[in-house]
Amino acid sequence: MAETIKTKKLELTKEDFESDQMVKWCPGCGDHAILRSVENVFPQLGIPKEDFVVVSGIGCSSRFPYYMNTYGIHGIHGRAAALATGIKLTNPKLSVWMITGDGDSMAIGGNHFIHMARRNADINVLLFNNKIYGLTKGQYSPTTPKGSKTKSSPQGTFEPPFNPGELVIGARGKFFARVVDTNPKMMTEVFLEAAKHRGTSIVEILANCVIFNNKIHGLITARETKEDSQIFLHADKPMIFGKEQNKGLVLTSSGLEVVTIGENGVTLDDILVHDPYKADPGVHIMLCEMKPPEFPAALGVIRSVKAETLESLVWNSIEHEKRTSPLKSVDDLLRTGNTWIIGENGNSKN
Amino acid sequence: MALKKDRVVELENAVIRFAGDSGDGMQLTGNLFSDSTAFAGNDFATFPDYPAEIRAPQGTVAGVSGFQIHFGHSDIHTSGDLADVLVAMNPASLKANMGWITKEAIIIVDTDAFIEKNFNKAGYKNDPRKDGSLVGHQVVEAPITTLTREAVKELHIDNKSAQKSKNMFALGMVFYMFNRDCKKTHEFFERKFKANPIVVKANQTVLTAGYHFAHTIEAFANTFKIEPAPLDKGLYRNVTGNLATAWGLLAAAERSGLKLFLGSYPITPASEILQELSRHKQFSAIAFQAEDEIAGIVSTLGASFAGALPVTSTSGPGLSLKSEAIGLAVMTELPIVIVDVQRGGPSTGLPTKSEQSDLMQALFGRNGEAPVIVMAAISSSDCFYSAYEAAKLSLEHMTPVILLTDGSLANGSEVFRVPHVADLPSITPPLVEANDPNFKPYLRDPKKLSRSWAIPGTEGLRHRIGGLEKENISGNVSQDPLNHQKMSKIREEKVNRIANYISELDVIGEEEGELLVVSWGGTYGVMLTAVEELRKEGINISMAHFKYIKPLPKNTREVFARFKKILVCEINLGQFVNYLRMNFPEYNYHQYNKLQGLPFMVTELKEKFTDFLKK
């Protein structure tokens, strides 16, 4: 069997993971809350602190490894997925966390991102989606809503954006979740789920860029409306939401619909029950696509399907070959196939 | 084909070129002849010459696939200039190779393929056998296709399958011509087609039929014999440069006690390295076929951080894509071996042809001051030792190494004396022990200036690295101006100090004199042959061949000082010569460059050197 992450009871605290480096994100940036949530989650996993590796690409979010007291590598733009894959394949017992943003993973690293989702190595991905390029000071990203005026789109963007969940599932990803940076409890709960999932688990964090794209997720996160504009999904639970918890989702022939329990004869039994474990991606994609005002935004674990991980397949194959191959050393290899011996007298023998 | 004595004519060496349609199995034919040459005890080198397309239109010159073997009684360093024997399975093969055979070459043709239709496809107006173009050649005409069909008649196989073994008929004829034994090849068929006894029988029958046919019709005026070469005693095999590269890396992994990680993306002519390493999971070698060239190298850097022997393999266009990641490797001071099997460029260029034109890219093709070790393998079998050494230097000095090979070395093969891994130099990477109280990410070895390697999972060594400039010793992110200058100089000096750990430059021939010819990488064999031949003729000429490009060997300047003229020869427009001009501007360098997707020929070099001496 391939080596996998072993967990044990460890007395670790948040302080074990705090680095001595000054955190240089802007005051009010959503990233601070995400960092705190991750620092809360790591001690709960039962993984020795030296077995964590935090990997990133380039962008505001990608400074993350410097702010965690773990092994860390800050890579180049878009390539964190490749770094993480190399680390995980080399040493499957490491808990690998990839920190990335919408520019890093949806644009320059889009190719690596979809292939990571497809391959399913056990990597935990936190995708900070603030729908803008922050570190380069305010250009539109592949998740920026069409028509948005930014530094590089003074007339408004002409491009329809990616929906990360749809992209993950379309790339045959097995785990997708979404959280908001305004809800630390939700982040902690979902990050724990992501960590437990064996395979690539991608969590989209709706993050706020206070400087260049302030309140971009306001429709979803605003304190006064959030109960109606968010639905926090839980496995095997009916999809209900709203201030009164009386709204729900039903599946009709035309797709998902919002209904009110108690109106038009709708009862709790009519409400769709969330099944993140289902391999069929149909409802999961529909959930990813929901957005206010027509729908609440789907939060929580949307999809969580079991599948073999890349590293376990590779390492099981290595173990098998080690047991069965007649080649026990490189010397053996060099001597297989057609070889011949030249003797003392220079004559050739077979 | 230098004649030694008359009658059962004994030769010093010979060059044979097998040519046919790309579906005719010429590579297999050539390989089988190589195996038989090995058993005959000759030294040899081979080179395949095939089109970029898998199956270019049948019967056309573009679709011709060739395989050349040069074998002899003495040391063989090249796959040969011009062929003494050409096997042409169709008119296109003849047309494509007329420029690559000697004036007296023996040409074996399949007359069944020499028909009107094929003349047109090959671009001949008339039958080339009758238009006078073959005057001077001994043309051996054999209806190979018909005779092959006849030979397997009793096996009741269909015509199409039967014709597939016509290459073996031609091989049988050449076996007779060089007094070879068919037995080993028969055994090969038994192994190769174990599951299909009919195919075994068909190939054996056709090979023997070709052999007997040549004998019966007295096809050749003489037969030939080449005595075994006086090779050192030991175990030998035939190896291509790509295989040797893969094996050298596996040996380095075993010797260093590390897992091998190859992150790579398929690219001609480097793919065989990926393919070969993917076959050796029993040695814990992970061959990861990435989604692109960038992921190939970046996954490898991840593996490097995680403590593997990290390797990525590619060719020129791929090296371009890897540039930024090589910079990350320089900055993080992690080990990584980047194998660049050079091909004709720029852009897609000449994918199946060889060039030495990635040198400047390897040296300087990155943003910022980004020094790496650059070295170049000098022969197909040397790829084994060069790959091994590249891994050793990279691991022990914590720095990226670009190993340049090329299409000629990669696909060409030569005789390889098989070493024992235990006899290779030891490899000891600077790994840090758990809880080392003195550990700092950028604390350096005072001699090598390398930092140490702390592997994730090791207790007490948690640290962060990355592409941002770091403060020396502590490894904290630093934008301090003086620190940046200091770190840049350290990274440069670290690579320059490798000169203390590599061999000095050797001079072949007199240690001083009129003319020093200079070359690097894959041109070693042909340069050496040309120089040796001229020296035998009494001409005073010396040669210095470079395997280490950055840093250059310590004694380079001192060697150059001893010669009146320096002539630098390379398969590009003058990249190494300009690098030398930059490093040692006090000398006057002459240059000889060729850029045709073809290797140098011994004759052209000899001519060039002689002319140059007359000036």
HADDOCK unambig.tbl for C-alpha pairs under 7 A between the chains (distance, minus, plus):
assign (segid A and resid 50 and name CA) (segid B and resid 456 and name CA) 6.39 0.50 0.50
assign (segid A and resid 50 and name CA) (segid B and resid 457 and name CA) 4.92 0.50 0.50
assign (segid A and resid 50 and name CA) (segid B and resid 458 and name CA) 6.09 0.50 0.50
assign (segid A and resid 50 and name CA) (segid B and resid 459 and name CA) 5.53 0.50 0.50
assign (segid A and resid 50 and name CA) (segid B and resid 462 and name CA) 6.25 0.50 0.50
assign (segid A and resid 51 and name CA) (segid B and resid 456 and name CA) 6.34 0.50 0.50
assign (segid A and resid 51 and name CA) (segid B and resid 457 and name CA) 4.54 0.50 0.50
assign (segid A and resid 53 and name CA) (segid B and resid 456 and name CA) 6.97 0.50 0.50
assign (segid A and resid 65 and name CA) (segid B and resid 464 and name CA) 6.85 0.50 0.50
assign (segid A and resid 66 and name CA) (segid B and resid 464 and name CA) 6.16 0.50 0.50
assign (segid A and resid 69 and name CA) (segid B and resid 462 and name CA) 6.80 0.50 0.50
assign (segid A and resid 70 and name CA) (segid B and resid 462 and name CA) 5.23 0.50 0.50
assign (segid A and resid 70 and name CA) (segid B and resid 463 and name CA) 6.35 0.50 0.50
assign (segid A and resid 71 and name CA) (segid B and resid 456 and name CA) 5.91 0.50 0.50
assign (segid A and resid 71 and name CA) (segid B and resid 462 and name CA) 4.71 0.50 0.50
assign (segid A and resid 71 and name CA) (segid B and resid 463 and name CA) 4.98 0.50 0.50
assign (segid A and resid 71 and name CA) (segid B and resid 464 and name CA) 5.69 0.50 0.50
assign (segid A and resid 72 and name CA) (segid B and resid 463 and name CA) 6.33 0.50 0.50
assign (segid A and resid 72 and name CA) (segid B and resid 464 and name CA) 4.41 0.50 0.50
assign (segid A and resid 72 and name CA) (segid B and resid 465 and name CA) 6.35 0.50 0.50
assign (segid A and resid 73 and name CA) (segid B and resid 464 and name CA) 5.61 0.50 0.50
assign (segid A and resid 73 and name CA) (segid B and resid 465 and name CA) 5.00 0.50 0.50
assign (segid A and resid 73 and name CA) (segid B and resid 466 and name CA) 5.18 0.50 0.50
assign (segid A and resid 74 and name CA) (segid B and resid 465 and name CA) 6.30 0.50 0.50
assign (segid A and resid 74 and name CA) (segid B and resid 466 and name CA) 4.19 0.50 0.50
assign (segid A and resid 74 and name CA) (segid B and resid 467 and name CA) 6.30 0.50 0.50
assign (segid A and resid 75 and name CA) (segid B and resid 466 and name CA) 5.58 0.50 0.50
assign (segid A and resid 75 and name CA) (segid B and resid 467 and name CA) 5.93 0.50 0.50
assign (segid A and resid 76 and name CA) (segid B and resid 467 and name CA) 6.71 0.50 0.50
assign (segid A and resid 79 and name CA) (segid B and resid 295 and name CA) 6.93 0.50 0.50
assign (segid A and resid 79 and name CA) (segid B and resid 298 and name CA) 6.78 0.50 0.50
assign (segid A and resid 82 and name CA) (segid B and resid 295 and name CA) 5.17 0.50 0.50
assign (segid A and resid 82 and name CA) (segid B and resid 298 and name CA) 5.52 0.50 0.50
assign (segid A and resid 82 and name CA) (segid B and resid 299 and name CA) 4.49 0.50 0.50
assign (segid A and resid 83 and name CA) (segid B and resid 298 and name CA) 5.40 0.50 0.50
assign (segid A and resid 83 and name CA) (segid B and resid 299 and name CA) 4.58 0.50 0.50
assign (segid A and resid 83 and name CA) (segid B and resid 301 and name CA) 6.46 0.50 0.50
assign (segid A and resid 83 and name CA) (segid B and resid 302 and name CA) 4.25 0.50 0.50
assign (segid A and resid 84 and name CA) (segid B and resid 302 and name CA) 6.26 0.50 0.50
assign (segid A and resid 85 and name CA) (segid B and resid 299 and name CA) 5.96 0.50 0.50
assign (segid A and resid 86 and name CA) (segid B and resid 299 and name CA) 4.09 0.50 0.50
assign (segid A and resid 86 and name CA) (segid B and resid 300 and name CA) 5.79 0.50 0.50
assign (segid A and resid 86 and name CA) (segid B and resid 302 and name CA) 4.57 0.50 0.50
assign (segid A and resid 86 and name CA) (segid B and resid 303 and name CA) 4.59 0.50 0.50
assign (segid A and resid 87 and name CA) (segid B and resid 302 and name CA) 4.71 0.50 0.50
assign (segid A and resid 87 and name CA) (segid B and resid 303 and name CA) 4.80 0.50 0.50
assign (segid A and resid 87 and name CA) (segid B and resid 306 and name CA) 5.37 0.50 0.50
assign (segid A and resid 90 and name CA) (segid B and resid 303 and name CA) 5.60 0.50 0.50
assign (segid A and resid 90 and name CA) (segid B and resid 306 and name CA) 6.39 0.50 0.50
assign (segid A and resid 90 and name CA) (segid B and resid 308 and name CA) 6.61 0.50 0.50
assign (segid A and resid 91 and name CA) (segid B and resid 306 and name CA) 6.69 0.50 0.50
assign (segid A and resid 94 and name CA) (segid B and resid 457 and name CA) 6.79 0.50 0.50
assign (segid A and resid 112 and name CA) (segid B and resid 291 and name CA) 6.95 0.50 0.50
assign (segid A and resid 112 and name CA) (segid B and resid 295 and name CA) 6.99 0.50 0.50
assign (segid A and resid 115 and name CA) (segid B and resid 291 and name CA) 6.89 0.50 0.50
assign (segid A and resid 318 and name CA) (segid B and resid 281 and name CA) 4.82 0.50 0.50
assign (segid A and resid 318 and name CA) (segid B and resid 282 and name CA) 5.81 0.50 0.50
assign (segid A and resid 318 and name CA) (segid B and resid 284 and name CA) 5.89 0.50 0.50
assign (segid A and resid 321 and name CA) (segid B and resid 281 and name CA) 5.94 0.50 0.50
assign (segid A and resid 321 and name CA) (segid B and resid 282 and name CA) 4.62 0.50 0.50
assign (segid A and resid 322 and name CA) (segid B and resid 282 and name CA) 4.21 0.50 0.50
assign (segid A and resid 325 and name CA) (segid B and resid 282 and name CA) 6.29 0.50 0.50
assign (segid A and resid 330 and name CA) (segid B and resid 250 and name CA) 6.79 0.50 0.50
assign (segid A and resid 330 and name CA) (segid B and resid 251 and name CA) 5.95 0.50 0.50
assign (segid A and resid 331 and name CA) (segid B and resid 420 and name CA) 6.06 0.50 0.50
assign (segid A and resid 331 and name CA) (segid B and resid 421 and name CA) 6.26 0.50 0.50
assign (segid A and resid 334 and name CA) (segid B and resid 418 and name CA) 6.65 0.50 0.50
assign (segid A and resid 338 and name CA) (segid B and resid 237 and name CA) 6.31 0.50 0.50
assign (segid A and resid 339 and name CA) (segid B and resid 235 and name CA) 6.73 0.50 0.50
assign (segid A and resid 339 and name CA) (segid B and resid 236 and name CA) 5.46 0.50 0.50
assign (segid A and resid 339 and name CA) (segid B and resid 237 and name CA) 4.56 0.50 0.50
assign (segid A and resid 340 and name CA) (segid B and resid 39 and name CA) 6.84 0.50 0.50
assign (segid A and resid 340 and name CA) (segid B and resid 235 and name CA) 5.71 0.50 0.50
assign (segid A and resid 340 and name CA) (segid B and resid 236 and name CA) 5.19 0.50 0.50
assign (segid A and resid 340 and name CA) (segid B and resid 237 and name CA) 6.34 0.50 0.50
assign (segid A and resid 341 and name CA) (segid B and resid 234 and name CA) 5.61 0.50 0.50
assign (segid A and resid 341 and name CA) (segid B and resid 235 and name CA) 4.48 0.50 0.50
assign (segid A and resid 341 and name CA) (segid B and resid 236 and name CA) 5.96 0.50 0.50
assign (segid A and resid 342 and name CA) (segid B and resid 231 and name CA) 6.98 0.50 0.50
assign (segid A and resid 342 and name CA) (segid B and resid 232 and name CA) 6.99 0.50 0.50
assign (segid A and resid 342 and name CA) (segid B and resid 233 and name CA) 4.70 0.50 0.50
assign (segid A and resid 342 and name CA) (segid B and resid 234 and name CA) 5.34 0.50 0.50
assign (segid A and resid 342 and name CA) (segid B and resid 235 and name CA) 6.42 0.50 0.50
assign (segid A and resid 343 and name CA) (segid B and resid 233 and name CA) 4.98 0.50 0.50
assign (segid A and resid 343 and name CA) (segid B and resid 234 and name CA) 6.71 0.50 0.50
assign (segid A and resid 344 and name CA) (segid B and resid 233 and name CA) 5.78 0.50 0.50
assign (segid A and resid 346 and name CA) (segid B and resid 230 and name CA) 5.36 0.50 0.50
assign (segid A and resid 346 and name CA) (segid B and resid 231 and name CA) 6.17 0.50 0.50
assign (segid A and resid 346 and name CA) (segid B and resid 233 and name CA) 6.65 0.50 0.50
assign (segid A and resid 347 and name CA) (segid B and resid 41 and name CA) 6.51 0.50 0.50
assign (segid A and resid 347 and name CA) (segid B and resid 228 and name CA) 6.58 0.50 0.50
assign (segid A and resid 348 and name CA) (segid B and resid 39 and name CA) 6.32 0.50 0.50
assign (segid A and resid 348 and name CA) (segid B and resid 40 and name CA) 6.55 0.50 0.50
assign (segid A and resid 348 and name CA) (segid B and resid 41 and name CA) 4.85 0.50 0.50
assign (segid A and resid 350 and name CA) (segid B and resid 39 and name CA) 6.69 0.50 0.50
